[in-house]
Amino acid sequence: MQIVHRIGKTATEEQRLEIERLGVNIPPMGNVSAGFIAFDVSESHESWSDIREWIVRTEASDFVRTEFTKEEIAEARWLALEPEWHHGYPQPHPDDDGYLEVTYDLTDCCEKCRSGRRQKAPFVMKGEPRWGRRGILQLNWVFDEYFATPEVWAAVFEPHGVGSRPVLNNRGAELRTVVQLVIEERVSLRTGDLAFEKCPTCGRVRYLPIVRGPVPPLLTEPSGHIARTTEWFGSGGSSFNLIVVSQVLARAIQSAKVRGAAFKPVAAAGSAVDR
C-alpha cells in the first residue's frame, strides 16, 4: 500500500519550475485556467519531504488517499465497498433536500449533521441511468447506498443473499434498469484511533473519512456477505455509514467484471492496525 496525495494549485512559473526540479511530473491539463497544475505524488517519492514543504508553503490543495495492491485486497477477509461512479441526485427537489422527507424516516435524524436517518421508501431518480459498461453506482449526496442493474443484482448479489428494492422516477413508476441493494445488517468497528468530531446539535460522534491505511477491524463479523457500520462518518451536513462486503462477494463482483465500485481492505483483528 502507498499513501498518495492529489495536489492542485494555480502556480506561478517559479513555483512550477520548483516542483518540477523536485522530480514531479506535471501532466498537461487541457482546457483549464492558465497556471493551474495538478499532480499525484506518493509519500514514497525520494523528495517527499521537500515536496511536502512546497505543498504547505504554497497553500496547495491536498487530497490524500491510500492505494492498495491486488494482493492486499485479495488477502482481506472483509473489504469496504467504495464508489467509482456517482450518477445524478436523489429526487425530488435535491436543492432543498426534499428527497429526505420522501425517502427517510427522520424521527431520529439530526437536522444539522443528518445522522440517524432510516430509509422508509424507495429512492427516486430523474430517469434511467446511462450505465454504459458499468453495473454499480452511487447517487451524489447518498454515500451509504448502492444501486445496480437488475442483471448484475441477479447474477452477483442475489446468489449471496443480498436483496433488492425498486427505484422510482418522479412520476412514481418503477425504473427498469436500476435497483437498490438492500443492506440491513449492521456491524461495529474498532474506532479507538480514528479522528472524530461531535455534532454540536445532537451530540453524536462522526468519524472523519478514512484516507490513510485500511479500515479498522470489525468488532464482530456480519452473518451475511454485506453490512453497514453502526458508526457514522462525514463532516458538515453529510453523514454516512461504511458498507463492508465479504471477500467472497468481492471476488464475485470482480469475476463478473462489474464496474462502478472498488474495494478497501478492512484490517484483521490482531493486525498492526489493531495494536
Residue pairs with C-beta under 8 A, 6 or more apart in sequence:
1 66
1 67
1 68
1 69
1 72
1 213
1 214
2 42
2 43
2 44
2 66
2 67
3 42
3 43
3 64
3 65
3 66
3 212
4 40
4 41
4 42
4 43
4 64
4 65
4 66
4 67
5 40
5 41
5 42
5 43
5 55
5 62
5 63
5 64
6 38
6 39
6 40
6 62
6 63
6 64
6 65
7 37
7 38
7 39
7 40
7 41
7 55
7 60
7 61
7 62
8 36
8 37
8 38
8 60
8 61
9 15
9 36
9 37
9 38
9 58
9 59
9 60
9 61
10 33
10 35
10 36
10 37
11 19
11 35
11 36
11 37
11 58
11 60
12 35
15 54
15 58
16 26
16 35
16 37
18 54
19 26
19 37
19 39
19 51
19 54
20 26
22 47
22 50
22 51
22 54
23 45
23 46
23 47
24 39
24 41
24 45
24 47
24 51
25 39
26 37
26 38
26 39
27 38
27 39
29 36
29 37
29 38
41 48
41 51
42 48
45 51
54 60
55 62
64 211
64 212
65 211
66 211
66 212
66 213
66 214
66 264
68 214
68 263
68 264
68 265
72 214
72 265
73 79
73 250
73 263
73 265
74 247
75 265
76 214
76 247
76 263
76 265
76 266
76 267
76 268
77 221
77 246
77 247
77 266
77 268
78 218
78 221
78 222
78 244
78 245
78 246
78 247
78 265
78 266
79 244
79 245
79 246
79 247
79 250
79 263
79 264
79 265
79 266
80 215
80 242
80 243
80 244
80 245
80 263
80 264
80 265
80 266
81 146
81 226
81 243
81 244
81 245
81 261
81 262
81 263
82 261
82 262
82 263
82 264
83 136
83 137
83 138
83 143
83 146
83 260
83 261
83 262
84 136
84 259
84 260
84 261
84 262
85 134
85 136
85 137
85 138
85 259
85 260
85 261
86 137
86 138
86 139
86 140
87 129
87 130
87 137
87 138
87 139
87 140
88 125
88 126
88 129
88 139
88 140
89 99
89 126
89 139
89 140
89 141
90 99
90 103
90 123
90 124
90 125
90 139
90 140
90 141
90 142
91 98
91 99
91 124
91 125
91 126
91 170
92 98
92 99
92 102
92 124
92 170
93 99
94 141
99 123
99 124
100 106
100 109
100 114
100 117
102 121
102 124
103 119
103 120
103 121
103 122
103 123
103 124
104 117
104 118
104 119
104 120
105 117
105 118
105 119
105 120
106 117
108 116
108 117
108 118
109 115
109 116
109 117
110 116
110 199
110 201
110 202
110 204
110 239
111 201
112 199
112 200
112 201
112 202
112 237
113 199
113 201
113 202
113 204
113 206
113 232
113 234
113 236
113 237
113 239
114 234
114 237
114 238
114 239
115 199
115 202
115 204
115 206
115 232
115 234
115 239
116 202
116 204
119 145
122 165
122 166
122 167
122 168
122 180
123 139
123 142
123 145
123 147
123 167
123 168
123 180
124 167
124 168
124 169
124 170
125 139
125 167
125 168
125 169
125 175
125 178
126 169
126 170
127 169
127 175
128 175
128 176
128 177
128 178
129 137
129 147
129 177
129 178
131 137
131 149
131 177
133 259
134 258
134 259
134 260
135 148
135 149
135 151
135 152
135 256
135 258
135 259
135 260
136 146
136 147
136 148
136 152
136 253
136 258
136 259
136 260
136 261
137 146
137 147
137 148
137 178
137 260
138 145
138 146
138 147
139 145
139 147
141 238
142 240
143 234
143 238
143 240
144 183
144 228
144 240
144 241
144 242
144 243
145 180
145 181
145 183
146 180
146 181
146 183
146 243
146 261
147 167
147 178
147 179
147 180
147 181
148 156
148 157
148 164
148 178
148 179
148 181
148 258
149 177
149 178
149 179
150 164
150 176
150 177
150 178
150 179
152 256
152 258
153 162
153 164
153 179
153 181
155 256
156 249
156 252
156 253
156 256
156 258
157 164
157 181
157 226
157 249
158 164
159 252
160 224
160 225
160 226
160 246
160 248
160 249
160 252
161 224
161 225
162 181
162 182
162 183
162 224
162 225
162 226
162 249
163 181
163 182
164 179
164 180
164 181
164 182
165 179
165 180
165 182
166 174
166 175
166 179
166 180
167 174
167 175
167 178
167 179
167 180
168 174
168 175
169 175
181 226
183 226
183 227
183 228
183 243
185 222
185 223
185 224
185 226
185 227
185 228
186 227
186 228
186 229
186 230
186 241
187 218
187 219
187 220
187 221
187 222
187 227
187 228
187 229
187 230
187 244
188 218
188 219
188 220
188 229
188 230
188 231
189 215
189 216
189 217
189 218
189 219
189 229
189 231
189 242
190 216
190 217
190 218
190 219
190 269
190 274
191 207
191 216
191 231
192 216
193 216
194 207
194 208
194 210
194 216
195 207
195 208
196 205
196 206
196 207
196 208
197 205
197 206
197 208
197 235
198 204
198 205
198 206
199 205
199 206
204 232
205 231
205 232
206 232
206 233
206 234
206 235
206 239
207 231
207 232
207 233
208 233
208 235
209 233
209 234
210 216
210 233
210 264
213 267
213 273
214 264
214 265
214 266
214 267
214 273
215 242
215 244
215 264
215 265
215 266
215 267
216 266
216 267
216 273
216 274
217 266
217 267
217 268
217 269
217 270
217 271
217 273
217 274
218 244
218 266
218 269
222 244
222 246
224 246
225 245
225 246
225 248
225 249
226 243
226 244
226 245
226 246
226 249
227 243
227 244
228 241
228 242
228 243
228 244
229 241
229 242
229 243
229 244
230 241
231 241
231 242
232 239
232 240
232 241
233 239
233 240
233 241
233 242
234 240
244 266
245 253
245 263
250 263
253 261
267 273
267 274
268 274
